[in-house]
Amino acid sequence: MESERVENLQNIVEEMRSKVDKKTAVKFDIESFKKIVQRLSSFAPECEECRRHFVDLEEHILQMKEKGSQLSEQDSKDYRLKINHLTSHLTKKHKLITKGYYMSIYMSIGMSLGLLFGISVMDNIALGLPIGMSIGLAIGISLDTDAEKKGMVL
């Protein structure tokens, strides 16, 4: 039953994407939507909030389907807001991360440490910054890959 609902919801969004213009279709971000719906349905048996979010999302998508190609800018904003809210719930309550999460954090940390290292040890910011950024990127990408292997990425 759950898998039917998930598949039906994904098909509706695919159908809606094909009916609207390309600019609006890009705003639907189908791949992220599919991952979020899959995660919500997998957590729904244990998490009451996920179950509620899934039903709300289902109702919202059905309302958007009824409007057909008459979707307004406000509809796509509401959709994006709902997806962001769901992503926030999944990251906070279920410890999932978004793609590139660790890379962005560790790149910033690496740049900061590289800046400090460049100033204090080499007296040259221009050398410390790229070295720190490279090390931070390497660490972040490896952590992102590890999280993806563990299935923790949205």
C-alpha positions in Angstrom: 0.0 0.0 0.0 2.7 2.5 1.0 4.8 1.7 -2.1 1.8 2.3 -4.3 1.2 5.7 -2.7 4.8 6.6 -3.1 4.9 5.6 -6.7 1.6 7.3 -7.4 2.9 10.6 -5.9 6.1 10.4 -7.9 4.1 9.8 -11.1 1.9 12.7 -10.5 4.9 15.1 -10.0 6.5 13.7 -13.2 3.2 14.3 -15.1 3.0 17.8 -13.7 6.6 18.5 -14.7 5.9 17.5 -18.3 2.8 19.8 -18.5 4.5 23.0 -17.3 7.1 25.2 -18.9 10.8 24.4 -18.4 11.4 27.3 -16.0 8.7 26.0 -13.7 9.7 22.4 -14.1 13.2 23.1 -12.9 11.7 24.4 -9.6 10.1 21.0 -8.9 13.6 19.3 -8.6 12.2 15.8 -9.2 15.2 13.9 -8.0 15.2 15.5 -4.5 11.4 15.1 -4.3 11.7 11.3 -5.0 14.4 10.9 -2.4 12.4 12.8 0.2 9.2 10.9 -0.5 11.1 7.5 -0.2 12.6 8.6 3.1 9.3 9.8 4.5 7.6 6.6 3.6 10.4 4.5 5.1 10.3 6.5 8.4 6.5 6.7 8.5 5.9 3.5 10.4 8.0 4.7 13.4 7.6 8.5 13.1 4.2 10.1 13.5 5.5 13.4 12.2 6.8 11.7 9.0 3.4 10.1 8.5 1.7 13.5 8.9 4.2 15.2 6.5 3.6 12.5 3.9 -0.1 12.9 4.0 0.2 16.7 3.8 2.6 16.5 0.9 0.2 14.1 -0.9 -2.7 16.5 -0.4 -0.5 19.4 -1.6 0.6 17.6 -4.8 -3.0 16.6 -5.5 -4.2 20.2 -5.2 -1.4 21.3 -7.5 -2.4 18.5 -10.0 -6.0 19.9 -10.1 -4.7 23.3 -11.1 -2.9 21.6 -14.0 -0.8 24.0 -16.2 -2.3 26.9 -14.3 0.3 26.8 -11.6 1.3 30.2 -10.4 4.6 31.4 -9.0 3.1 31.2 -5.5 2.3 27.5 -6.0 5.9 26.7 -6.8 7.0 28.8 -3.8 4.7 26.8 -1.6 6.0 23.6 -3.0 9.6 24.6 -2.5 8.8 25.7 1.1 7.2 22.4 1.9 10.1 20.5 0.4 12.6 22.6 2.5 10.5 21.9 5.6 10.5 18.2 5.0 14.3 18.3 4.3 14.7 20.1 7.6 12.7 17.5 9.5 14.6 14.6 7.9 18.0 16.2 8.7 17.1 17.1 12.3 15.1 14.2 13.5 16.6 11.3 11.4 20.2 12.5 11.1 20.2 12.6 7.3 22.4 15.0 5.4 22.1 16.8 2.1 24.4 16.1 -0.8 27.7 18.0 -0.3 27.1 18.8 3.3 30.5 17.7 4.7 32.3 19.1 1.7 31.0 22.6 2.3 31.7 22.5 6.0 35.2 21.1 5.8 36.2 23.3 2.9 35.4 26.3 5.1 37.3 24.9 8.0 40.2 24.0 5.8 40.3 27.5 4.4 40.3 29.0 7.9 43.1 26.8 9.1 45.0 27.3 5.9 44.7 31.0 6.3 46.0 30.8 9.9 48.8 28.4 8.9 49.8 30.6 5.9 50.0 33.7 8.1 51.8 32.2 11.1 54.1 29.6 9.6 54.8 30.7 6.0 54.1 34.4 6.2 52.2 34.0 3.0 48.4 33.8 2.9 48.4 32.9 -0.8 50.1 29.6 0.0 48.1 28.6 3.1 44.7 29.2 1.7 44.7 26.8 -1.2 46.5 24.1 0.8 43.9 24.3 3.6 41.1 24.4 1.1 42.4 21.3 -0.6 42.8 19.4 2.6 39.3 20.5 3.7 37.8 19.4 0.4 39.5 16.0 0.5 38.2 15.3 4.0 34.7 16.6 3.2 34.4 14.6 0.0 35.5 11.5 1.8 33.0 12.0 4.6 30.2 12.7 2.0 31.1 9.5 0.1 31.1 7.5 3.4 27.7 9.0 4.3 26.3 8.1 0.8 27.5 4.5 1.2 25.7 4.3 4.5 22.6 5.7 2.9 22.4 8.8 5.0 22.2 11.3 2.1 19.0 12.8 0.9 
